């Protein structure tokens, strides 16, 4: 019974969080690399300050999203770890 509680309340939700955060973190990372390339192209083409500011802002949005998804991924891993420790621990 104890193992079922740890599994349903910690391990499964933690794994779900890890999978979702990993998926969206990867998607945001791909968008971040795309916006970085776009910013570099604007710099090379000597775009005006307004265009550079908008591109930098978009890049920072994706940078924050990647960081936030990384935090949620870490919290999911911690939750899974606590659940697994609870399952393997003897009374």
C-alpha positions in Angstrom: 0.0 0.0 0.0 2.9 2.4 0.9 4.5 1.8 -2.5 1.3 2.5 -4.3 0.9 5.8 -2.5 4.5 6.9 -3.4 4.0 5.7 -6.9 0.7 7.6 -7.5 1.5 10.7 -5.6 5.2 11.3 -6.4 6.7 9.1 -9.1 4.0 9.3 -11.8 3.4 13.0 -11.4 7.1 13.7 -11.3 7.7 11.7 -14.4 4.9 13.5 -16.1 6.4 16.8 -15.2 9.9 15.7 -16.4 8.4 14.6 -19.8 6.4 17.7 -20.3 9.1 20.1 -19.2 11.6 18.2 -21.3 9.4 18.4 -24.4 8.6 22.1 -24.0 12.1 23.0 -22.9 13.5 21.3 -26.1 10.9 23.1 -28.2 11.8 26.5 -26.6 15.5 25.8 -27.0 15.0 25.2 -30.7 13.1 28.5 -30.9 15.9 30.2 -28.9 18.6 29.0 -31.4 16.4 30.2 -34.2 16.0 33.7 -32.7 19.7 33.9 -31.9 20.4 33.2 -35.6 17.8 35.8 -36.6 19.4 38.4 -34.3 22.9 37.6 -35.7 21.6 38.1 -39.2 20.1 41.5 -38.2 23.4 42.5 -36.7 25.3 41.5 -39.9 22.8 43.3 -42.1 23.1 46.4 -39.9 19.5 46.7 -39.0 18.2 49.7 -37.1 18.0 49.9 -33.3 14.3 49.3 -33.2 14.6 46.0 -35.1 17.5 44.9 -33.0 15.6 45.7 -29.8 12.6 43.7 -30.9 14.8 40.7 -31.9 16.7 40.9 -28.6 13.4 41.0 -26.7 12.1 37.9 -28.6 15.4 36.1 -27.8 15.1 36.9 -24.1 11.5 35.6 -24.0 12.8 32.2 -25.2 15.8 32.3 -22.9 13.5 32.8 -19.9 11.2 30.0 -21.1 14.1 27.6 -21.4 15.3 28.5 -17.9 11.8 28.0 -16.4 11.4 24.7 -18.1 14.7 23.6 -16.8 13.6 24.5 -13.3 10.4 22.5 -13.7 12.4 19.6 -15.1 14.6 19.6 -12.0 11.7 19.8 -9.6 10.1 16.8 -11.4 13.3 14.9 -11.1 13.5 15.7 -7.3 9.9 14.5 -6.9 10.6 11.3 -8.7 13.7 10.8 -6.6 11.8 11.3 -3.3 9.1 8.9 -4.5 11.7 6.3 -5.4 13.5 6.6 -2.1 10.2 6.2 -0.3 9.5 3.0 -2.3 12.9 1.4 -1.7 13.2 2.3 1.9 12.4 -0.4 4.4 10.1 0.3 7.4 
